[in-house]
Every structure is written in C-alpha cells, then in structure tokens.
Amino acid sequence: MDELPLISVIVPVYNVEKYLEKCLDSILAQTYPTLEVILIDDGSTDRSGVICDSYATSNPQIKVIHKPNGGLSSARNAGIRHSHGPILTFVDSDDWIAPNMIETLYRNMMAFRADISSCSEFWLRDEISTPASKENTPVAMSPVDAISDMLYQNRLNHSTWGKLYRKSLFDNVDFPEGKIYEDLATFYLLYLQARKIAHTPSQLYYYRLREDSITGNFTLKRLDVLDVTDDIERHIAATHPQLLPAAHDRKLSANFNMMQLLSANGYGDSPHADRCWRNIKKLRYGSLVNPKVRVKNKLGIIASLFGRNTFQLICRAVS
C-alpha cells in the first residue's frame, strides 16, 4: 500500500454548510489510503469556511484555501495549483461519494493504462442514500469514442466529478472563469490528450439535485452553454471532423433546452430566442436522420417542424 501514488481530492466550497459535512465524511471514509484533500473556500458567507477549518484541524490530510469568491472554475483552478498528487479527482461540496469510489477508479486506471477513469452516478433529490450498485464490468474507450458517447449523452457524462485524471492533462487546460457549463467547456480538451478512458457503470458518485444550484434556476447566464457548444463545434471541425455529427447534436440539444427555458421565462421573443431558433433550423435535419441521436432530440426536431410559435407553445406547456 505504501507504493500507491498520492491522489489529490479537490473540493470547491461555497455556502454549503447544510451539506458539507456529509461530503467531507464520505471522502475521509475512502478505502484508498493515500489522499490529500484540498478544500477551496470560495468566499463563503455562511459557516462553510469554519467547517472546513474544523475538519482540517483534526485531519492532517486536509488543506484549506480561503479565497475571494471567483466561481466554480476559479476554485477548481486554485485547487489544481495547490495539489501535489500526480492524479486528481473533484468532488462538489454538496455531493458525496461511495467509500470505494477512488480505489475502484484507480484500479481501473491502472488495469487499462488509462489517463482518465470514470464511474456512473446516482441523481438524488433528498438525503436518502441508495446503496451503490453492484460492481459492473469496466471498459476502456478511445478518446474519440468517449467524446462521441458524451456528446450524444449516452453512457458517459461530461461532468468533472466522478473521475480520476492524470494531473498532467491540466498542464495546458484551465476551467474557463466567469462562465458556467465549465465541465462541458473542458471535457473534450482533456479527453483528446488521453491515451485511454476507463469507465465503470457502477454508480459510485452521489449527485444531489438542488433547486438553488447554479443550473437549478434560470438566469440569462445559462446561455453560456450556447457559446460553449459553438466552441466545441469549431474545435471538433478543426481537429476531429468525424465527430461533427455528435457535436452538432449536442449543440442542437443545448439550443432546444435554452429555447424551452427562454419561452417559459418570458424571453420567447428575445434575440437569444432568435439565435436558438436559427441554430435549431440549421441543425435539425442532420440529427433527424442520424441513427445515433437519442429519441428526446428527435421528438424535439419533430415538434420544431410545426413552426416556431407552435414549438414555443409546446416548450411552455412542458416546462
């Protein structure tokens, strides 16, 4: 066990006093023994910073960084800079992880000689902790196959959490500060540097659905996803054009989602909605005939064929 490498667990913390202890207890209960835990208190105004300091006092593997509020990307970037392990993982401070998550991901990383190792997750709306599923057979994927799977929103998710990364993957990649959807903005840049990606379907990460989360409430800031999917499209077109159908479908999905939210929140006639509608009309036929596109997007395409007014009525009805 002494030969195991140090793994740095980076936890951005902002006003989560209600949830933080459960998160930290789950990290300290990990079966993988060689961890450093870096808590980035991102200018919390509740007791989160105090809780962080209290845990650090009694747990020498915990280090706390207090900084002015800069957002999730800023906190993650700070955590990377202060980390010492050759392998990183990220845990959101309102979530928690199964006791064997890090050990399982590490074993899969080593078995497949992968640079990224991921697991599946539970989505929970309350404190009920459903037992993690039985171990499922892990697989190895090429970067292109993994990116395709994520863009089509199949087995893999693009979230930063629930994964181990070789730290070197971040040498030339930062999380974009000042934007949300930072996970979507960076995952493909990280994956394209990897040799292999290991994945287990075991649900080892517990993701808490909160109405007061960044993406749980609608603000125009959520339109950042449109810029992010534009960037993905441009990068994929320049480097891996075989992935363009997948990039187009992910962009279409983002525009469907934003068109629905804009219509439901009184922005149905805004320039933002005009932008979404232009993209929907441009992309819908390619995705309609693409057999890899999921049913949800195809239903959205069919609804859009009845025209913008009818489509927006449907958006408001299902919101």
Beta strands, then each sheet from edge to edge (+ up, - down):
strand 1: 7-13
strand 2: 35-42
strand 3: 62-67
strand 4: 87-90
strand 5: 96-97
strand 6: 116-124
strand 7: 139-141
strand 8: 163-166
strand 9: 197-208
sheet 1: 3+ 2+ 1+ 4+ 8- 6+ 9+ 5-
sheet 2: 3+ 2+ 1+ 4+ 8- 6+ 9+ 7-
end
